[in-house]
Amino acid sequence: MRKKALKKIPRFESEDAEREFWSAHDSSEYVNWQTAGEVRLVNLKPTTRTISIRLPETMLEDLKVLANKQDVPYQSLLKTYVAERIAKELKPRKAGGTA
């Protein structure tokens, strides 16, 4: 069986341009997935989005006190709390009842 020549991946001016390109093109025309290796992107930062959240003032003040005790910004502490709870909720339950 004869190998098909791969197309050259174009240079992209932005992440949006690259995203648009790949949504309309088959990557197998550009990459030989049979010889591709696994890559770990350890320094990749996840895309973030700013949101607004309304909290009772007392809850926000308590959060700030806790954050101050740990010497971290309160927004970071809140993200930690949310991440911990999400991980707990998504953790598979043990068979037979309580986790």
Chimera marker file (.cmm) of the C-alpha trace (Angstrom):
<marker_set name="trace">
<marker id="1" x="0.000" y="0.000" z="0.000" r="1" g="1" b="0" radius="0.5"/>
<marker id="2" x="1.392" y="3.371" z="-1.009" r="1" g="1" b="0" radius="0.5"/>
<marker id="3" x="1.736" y="6.138" z="1.599" r="1" g="1" b="0" radius="0.5"/>
<marker id="4" x="-0.284" y="9.235" z="0.978" r="1" g="1" b="0" radius="0.5"/>
<marker id="5" x="1.770" y="12.435" z="1.173" r="1" g="1" b="0" radius="0.5"/>
<marker id="6" x="0.793" y="14.593" z="4.125" r="1" g="1" b="0" radius="0.5"/>
<marker id="7" x="-0.248" y="18.178" z="3.650" r="1" g="1" b="0" radius="0.5"/>
<marker id="8" x="1.775" y="20.878" z="5.367" r="1" g="1" b="0" radius="0.5"/>
<marker id="9" x="0.101" y="22.393" z="8.453" r="1" g="1" b="0" radius="0.5"/>
<marker id="10" x="-0.316" y="26.120" z="7.846" r="1" g="1" b="0" radius="0.5"/>
<marker id="11" x="0.872" y="28.839" z="10.211" r="1" g="1" b="0" radius="0.5"/>
<marker id="12" x="-1.972" y="30.364" z="12.195" r="1" g="1" b="0" radius="0.5"/>
<marker id="13" x="-2.245" y="34.003" z="13.209" r="1" g="1" b="0" radius="0.5"/>
<marker id="14" x="-4.290" y="33.194" z="16.298" r="1" g="1" b="0" radius="0.5"/>
<marker id="15" x="-5.684" y="30.355" z="18.353" r="1" g="1" b="0" radius="0.5"/>
<marker id="16" x="-9.137" y="31.192" z="16.993" r="1" g="1" b="0" radius="0.5"/>
<marker id="17" x="-7.864" y="30.857" z="13.406" r="1" g="1" b="0" radius="0.5"/>
<marker id="18" x="-6.330" y="27.480" z="14.242" r="1" g="1" b="0" radius="0.5"/>
<marker id="19" x="-9.509" y="26.290" z="15.950" r="1" g="1" b="0" radius="0.5"/>
<marker id="20" x="-11.564" y="27.312" z="12.914" r="1" g="1" b="0" radius="0.5"/>
<marker id="21" x="-9.138" y="25.532" z="10.558" r="1" g="1" b="0" radius="0.5"/>
<marker id="22" x="-9.197" y="22.235" z="12.459" r="1" g="1" b="0" radius="0.5"/>
<marker id="23" x="-12.981" y="22.290" z="12.777" r="1" g="1" b="0" radius="0.5"/>
<marker id="24" x="-13.179" y="22.268" z="8.961" r="1" g="1" b="0" radius="0.5"/>
<marker id="25" x="-10.262" y="19.923" z="8.079" r="1" g="1" b="0" radius="0.5"/>
<marker id="26" x="-9.444" y="16.274" z="8.697" r="1" g="1" b="0" radius="0.5"/>
<marker id="27" x="-6.254" y="16.058" z="10.762" r="1" g="1" b="0" radius="0.5"/>
<marker id="28" x="-5.327" y="12.702" z="9.188" r="1" g="1" b="0" radius="0.5"/>
<marker id="29" x="-4.481" y="14.608" z="6.002" r="1" g="1" b="0" radius="0.5"/>
<marker id="30" x="-1.828" y="16.514" z="7.978" r="1" g="1" b="0" radius="0.5"/>
<marker id="31" x="-0.637" y="14.093" z="10.668" r="1" g="1" b="0" radius="0.5"/>
<marker id="32" x="0.337" y="10.421" z="10.493" r="1" g="1" b="0" radius="0.5"/>
<marker id="33" x="-1.454" y="9.236" z="13.620" r="1" g="1" b="0" radius="0.5"/>
<marker id="34" x="0.073" y="5.735" z="13.244" r="1" g="1" b="0" radius="0.5"/>
<marker id="35" x="3.499" y="7.120" z="14.186" r="1" g="1" b="0" radius="0.5"/>
<marker id="36" x="2.334" y="9.802" z="16.621" r="1" g="1" b="0" radius="0.5"/>
<marker id="37" x="3.595" y="9.578" z="20.183" r="1" g="1" b="0" radius="0.5"/>
<marker id="38" x="2.052" y="10.612" z="23.461" r="1" g="1" b="0" radius="0.5"/>
<marker id="39" x="2.969" y="14.090" z="24.704" r="1" g="1" b="0" radius="0.5"/>
<marker id="40" x="2.428" y="15.548" z="28.169" r="1" g="1" b="0" radius="0.5"/>
<marker id="41" x="1.819" y="19.294" z="28.263" r="1" g="1" b="0" radius="0.5"/>
<marker id="42" x="2.709" y="19.857" z="31.893" r="1" g="1" b="0" radius="0.5"/>
<marker id="43" x="2.874" y="23.653" z="31.711" r="1" g="1" b="0" radius="0.5"/>
<marker id="44" x="-0.363" y="24.057" z="29.775" r="1" g="1" b="0" radius="0.5"/>
<marker id="45" x="-2.682" y="26.437" z="31.571" r="1" g="1" b="0" radius="0.5"/>
<marker id="46" x="-6.382" y="25.745" z="31.215" r="1" g="1" b="0" radius="0.5"/>
<marker id="47" x="-8.514" y="28.349" z="29.526" r="1" g="1" b="0" radius="0.5"/>
<marker id="48" x="-10.295" y="30.423" z="32.135" r="1" g="1" b="0" radius="0.5"/>
<marker id="49" x="-13.458" y="32.464" z="32.035" r="1" g="1" b="0" radius="0.5"/>
<marker id="50" x="-14.409" y="35.327" z="34.310" r="1" g="1" b="0" radius="0.5"/>
<marker id="51" x="-17.762" y="34.901" z="36.017" r="1" g="1" b="0" radius="0.5"/>
<marker id="52" x="-19.832" y="36.881" z="38.459" r="1" g="1" b="0" radius="0.5"/>
<marker id="53" x="-21.099" y="35.203" z="41.569" r="1" g="1" b="0" radius="0.5"/>
<marker id="54" x="-23.244" y="36.746" z="44.265" r="1" g="1" b="0" radius="0.5"/>
<marker id="55" x="-22.320" y="35.731" z="47.797" r="1" g="1" b="0" radius="0.5"/>
<marker id="56" x="-23.742" y="36.948" z="51.074" r="1" g="1" b="0" radius="0.5"/>
<marker id="57" x="-21.407" y="39.580" z="52.521" r="1" g="1" b="0" radius="0.5"/>
<marker id="58" x="-20.830" y="37.515" z="55.656" r="1" g="1" b="0" radius="0.5"/>
<marker id="59" x="-19.762" y="34.511" z="53.572" r="1" g="1" b="0" radius="0.5"/>
<marker id="60" x="-17.355" y="36.671" z="51.576" r="1" g="1" b="0" radius="0.5"/>
<marker id="61" x="-15.893" y="38.148" z="54.765" r="1" g="1" b="0" radius="0.5"/>
<marker id="62" x="-15.477" y="34.672" z="56.277" r="1" g="1" b="0" radius="0.5"/>
<marker id="63" x="-13.765" y="33.530" z="53.079" r="1" g="1" b="0" radius="0.5"/>
<marker id="64" x="-11.383" y="36.484" z="53.258" r="1" g="1" b="0" radius="0.5"/>
<marker id="65" x="-10.556" y="35.702" z="56.894" r="1" g="1" b="0" radius="0.5"/>
<marker id="66" x="-9.794" y="32.062" z="56.013" r="1" g="1" b="0" radius="0.5"/>
<marker id="67" x="-7.716" y="33.116" z="53.017" r="1" g="1" b="0" radius="0.5"/>
<marker id="68" x="-5.775" y="35.591" z="55.151" r="1" g="1" b="0" radius="0.5"/>
<marker id="69" x="-4.957" y="32.831" z="57.650" r="1" g="1" b="0" radius="0.5"/>
<marker id="70" x="-3.568" y="30.738" z="54.798" r="1" g="1" b="0" radius="0.5"/>
<marker id="71" x="-1.846" y="33.739" z="53.194" r="1" g="1" b="0" radius="0.5"/>
<marker id="72" x="-3.570" y="33.226" z="49.826" r="1" g="1" b="0" radius="0.5"/>
<marker id="73" x="-5.910" y="35.444" z="47.791" r="1" g="1" b="0" radius="0.5"/>
<marker id="74" x="-9.546" y="34.741" z="48.618" r="1" g="1" b="0" radius="0.5"/>
<marker id="75" x="-10.362" y="34.045" z="44.955" r="1" g="1" b="0" radius="0.5"/>
<marker id="76" x="-7.704" y="31.308" z="44.917" r="1" g="1" b="0" radius="0.5"/>
<marker id="77" x="-9.076" y="29.792" z="48.098" r="1" g="1" b="0" radius="0.5"/>
<marker id="78" x="-12.578" y="29.809" z="46.642" r="1" g="1" b="0" radius="0.5"/>
<marker id="79" x="-11.312" y="28.030" z="43.488" r="1" g="1" b="0" radius="0.5"/>
<marker id="80" x="-9.628" y="25.433" z="45.697" r="1" g="1" b="0" radius="0.5"/>
<marker id="81" x="-12.832" y="24.837" z="47.647" r="1" g="1" b="0" radius="0.5"/>
<marker id="82" x="-14.884" y="24.500" z="44.466" r="1" g="1" b="0" radius="0.5"/>
<marker id="83" x="-12.317" y="22.154" z="42.857" r="1" g="1" b="0" radius="0.5"/>
<marker id="84" x="-12.240" y="19.945" z="45.973" r="1" g="1" b="0" radius="0.5"/>
<marker id="85" x="-16.012" y="19.678" z="46.060" r="1" g="1" b="0" radius="0.5"/>
<marker id="86" x="-16.254" y="18.920" z="42.347" r="1" g="1" b="0" radius="0.5"/>
<marker id="87" x="-13.647" y="16.166" z="42.712" r="1" g="1" b="0" radius="0.5"/>
<marker id="88" x="-15.552" y="14.730" z="45.679" r="1" g="1" b="0" radius="0.5"/>
<marker id="89" x="-18.888" y="14.781" z="43.850" r="1" g="1" b="0" radius="0.5"/>
<marker id="90" x="-17.434" y="13.190" z="40.711" r="1" g="1" b="0" radius="0.5"/>
<marker id="91" x="-15.547" y="10.465" z="42.625" r="1" g="1" b="0" radius="0.5"/>
<marker id="92" x="-17.153" y="7.080" z="42.003" r="1" g="1" b="0" radius="0.5"/>
<marker id="93" x="-19.168" y="5.895" z="44.992" r="1" g="1" b="0" radius="0.5"/>
<marker id="94" x="-18.001" y="2.707" z="46.683" r="1" g="1" b="0" radius="0.5"/>
<marker id="95" x="-20.292" y="-0.254" z="46.293" r="1" g="1" b="0" radius="0.5"/>
<marker id="96" x="-22.591" y="-0.889" z="49.207" r="1" g="1" b="0" radius="0.5"/>
<marker id="97" x="-23.556" y="2.634" z="50.173" r="1" g="1" b="0" radius="0.5"/>
<marker id="98" x="-21.443" y="5.324" z="51.773" r="1" g="1" b="0" radius="0.5"/>
<marker id="99" x="-18.307" y="6.698" z="50.177" r="1" g="1" b="0" radius="0.5"/>
<link id1="1" id2="2" r="1" g="1" b="0" radius="0.2"/>
<link id1="2" id2="3" r="1" g="1" b="0" radius="0.2"/>
<link id1="3" id2="4" r="1" g="1" b="0" radius="0.2"/>
<link id1="4" id2="5" r="1" g="1" b="0" radius="0.2"/>
<link id1="5" id2="6" r="1" g="1" b="0" radius="0.2"/>
<link id1="6" id2="7" r="1" g="1" b="0" radius="0.2"/>
<link id1="7" id2="8" r="1" g="1" b="0" radius="0.2"/>
<link id1="8" id2="9" r="1" g="1" b="0" radius="0.2"/>
<link id1="9" id2="10" r="1" g="1" b="0" radius="0.2"/>
<link id1="10" id2="11" r="1" g="1" b="0" radius="0.2"/>
<link id1="11" id2="12" r="1" g="1" b="0" radius="0.2"/>
<link id1="12" id2="13" r="1" g="1" b="0" radius="0.2"/>
<link id1="13" id2="14" r="1" g="1" b="0" radius="0.2"/>
<link id1="14" id2="15" r="1" g="1" b="0" radius="0.2"/>
<link id1="15" id2="16" r="1" g="1" b="0" radius="0.2"/>
<link id1="16" id2="17" r="1" g="1" b="0" radius="0.2"/>
<link id1="17" id2="18" r="1" g="1" b="0" radius="0.2"/>
<link id1="18" id2="19" r="1" g="1" b="0" radius="0.2"/>
<link id1="19" id2="20" r="1" g="1" b="0" radius="0.2"/>
<link id1="20" id2="21" r="1" g="1" b="0" radius="0.2"/>
<link id1="21" id2="22" r="1" g="1" b="0" radius="0.2"/>
<link id1="22" id2="23" r="1" g="1" b="0" radius="0.2"/>
<link id1="23" id2="24" r="1" g="1" b="0" radius="0.2"/>
<link id1="24" id2="25" r="1" g="1" b="0" radius="0.2"/>
<link id1="25" id2="26" r="1" g="1" b="0" radius="0.2"/>
<link id1="26" id2="27" r="1" g="1" b="0" radius="0.2"/>
<link id1="27" id2="28" r="1" g="1" b="0" radius="0.2"/>
<link id1="28" id2="29" r="1" g="1" b="0" radius="0.2"/>
<link id1="29" id2="30" r="1" g="1" b="0" radius="0.2"/>
<link id1="30" id2="31" r="1" g="1" b="0" radius="0.2"/>
<link id1="31" id2="32" r="1" g="1" b="0" radius="0.2"/>
<link id1="32" id2="33" r="1" g="1" b="0" radius="0.2"/>
<link id1="33" id2="34" r="1" g="1" b="0" radius="0.2"/>
<link id1="34" id2="35" r="1" g="1" b="0" radius="0.2"/>
<link id1="35" id2="36" r="1" g="1" b="0" radius="0.2"/>
<link id1="36" id2="37" r="1" g="1" b="0" radius="0.2"/>
<link id1="37" id2="38" r="1" g="1" b="0" radius="0.2"/>
<link id1="38" id2="39" r="1" g="1" b="0" radius="0.2"/>
<link id1="39" id2="40" r="1" g="1" b="0" radius="0.2"/>
<link id1="40" id2="41" r="1" g="1" b="0" radius="0.2"/>
<link id1="41" id2="42" r="1" g="1" b="0" radius="0.2"/>
<link id1="42" id2="43" r="1" g="1" b="0" radius="0.2"/>
<link id1="43" id2="44" r="1" g="1" b="0" radius="0.2"/>
<link id1="44" id2="45" r="1" g="1" b="0" radius="0.2"/>
<link id1="45" id2="46" r="1" g="1" b="0" radius="0.2"/>
<link id1="46" id2="47" r="1" g="1" b="0" radius="0.2"/>
<link id1="47" id2="48" r="1" g="1" b="0" radius="0.2"/>
<link id1="48" id2="49" r="1" g="1" b="0" radius="0.2"/>
<link id1="49" id2="50" r="1" g="1" b="0" radius="0.2"/>
<link id1="50" id2="51" r="1" g="1" b="0" radius="0.2"/>
<link id1="51" id2="52" r="1" g="1" b="0" radius="0.2"/>
<link id1="52" id2="53" r="1" g="1" b="0" radius="0.2"/>
<link id1="53" id2="54" r="1" g="1" b="0" radius="0.2"/>
<link id1="54" id2="55" r="1" g="1" b="0" radius="0.2"/>
<link id1="55" id2="56" r="1" g="1" b="0" radius="0.2"/>
<link id1="56" id2="57" r="1" g="1" b="0" radius="0.2"/>
<link id1="57" id2="58" r="1" g="1" b="0" radius="0.2"/>
<link id1="58" id2="59" r="1" g="1" b="0" radius="0.2"/>
<link id1="59" id2="60" r="1" g="1" b="0" radius="0.2"/>
<link id1="60" id2="61" r="1" g="1" b="0" radius="0.2"/>
<link id1="61" id2="62" r="1" g="1" b="0" radius="0.2"/>
<link id1="62" id2="63" r="1" g="1" b="0" radius="0.2"/>
<link id1="63" id2="64" r="1" g="1" b="0" radius="0.2"/>
<link id1="64" id2="65" r="1" g="1" b="0" radius="0.2"/>
<link id1="65" id2="66" r="1" g="1" b="0" radius="0.2"/>
<link id1="66" id2="67" r="1" g="1" b="0" radius="0.2"/>
<link id1="67" id2="68" r="1" g="1" b="0" radius="0.2"/>
<link id1="68" id2="69" r="1" g="1" b="0" radius="0.2"/>
<link id1="69" id2="70" r="1" g="1" b="0" radius="0.2"/>
<link id1="70" id2="71" r="1" g="1" b="0" radius="0.2"/>
<link id1="71" id2="72" r="1" g="1" b="0" radius="0.2"/>
<link id1="72" id2="73" r="1" g="1" b="0" radius="0.2"/>
<link id1="73" id2="74" r="1" g="1" b="0" radius="0.2"/>
<link id1="74" id2="75" r="1" g="1" b="0" radius="0.2"/>
<link id1="75" id2="76" r="1" g="1" b="0" radius="0.2"/>
<link id1="76" id2="77" r="1" g="1" b="0" radius="0.2"/>
<link id1="77" id2="78" r="1" g="1" b="0" radius="0.2"/>
<link id1="78" id2="79" r="1" g="1" b="0" radius="0.2"/>
<link id1="79" id2="80" r="1" g="1" b="0" radius="0.2"/>
<link id1="80" id2="81" r="1" g="1" b="0" radius="0.2"/>
<link id1="81" id2="82" r="1" g="1" b="0" radius="0.2"/>
<link id1="82" id2="83" r="1" g="1" b="0" radius="0.2"/>
<link id1="83" id2="84" r="1" g="1" b="0" radius="0.2"/>
<link id1="84" id2="85" r="1" g="1" b="0" radius="0.2"/>
<link id1="85" id2="86" r="1" g="1" b="0" radius="0.2"/>
<link id1="86" id2="87" r="1" g="1" b="0" radius="0.2"/>
<link id1="87" id2="88" r="1" g="1" b="0" radius="0.2"/>
<link id1="88" id2="89" r="1" g="1" b="0" radius="0.2"/>
<link id1="89" id2="90" r="1" g="1" b="0" radius="0.2"/>
<link id1="90" id2="91" r="1" g="1" b="0" radius="0.2"/>
<link id1="91" id2="92" r="1" g="1" b="0" radius="0.2"/>
<link id1="92" id2="93" r="1" g="1" b="0" radius="0.2"/>
<link id1="93" id2="94" r="1" g="1" b="0" radius="0.2"/>
<link id1="94" id2="95" r="1" g="1" b="0" radius="0.2"/>
<link id1="95" id2="96" r="1" g="1" b="0" radius="0.2"/>
<link id1="96" id2="97" r="1" g="1" b="0" radius="0.2"/>
<link id1="97" id2="98" r="1" g="1" b="0" radius="0.2"/>
<link id1="98" id2="99" r="1" g="1" b="0" radius="0.2"/>
</marker_set>
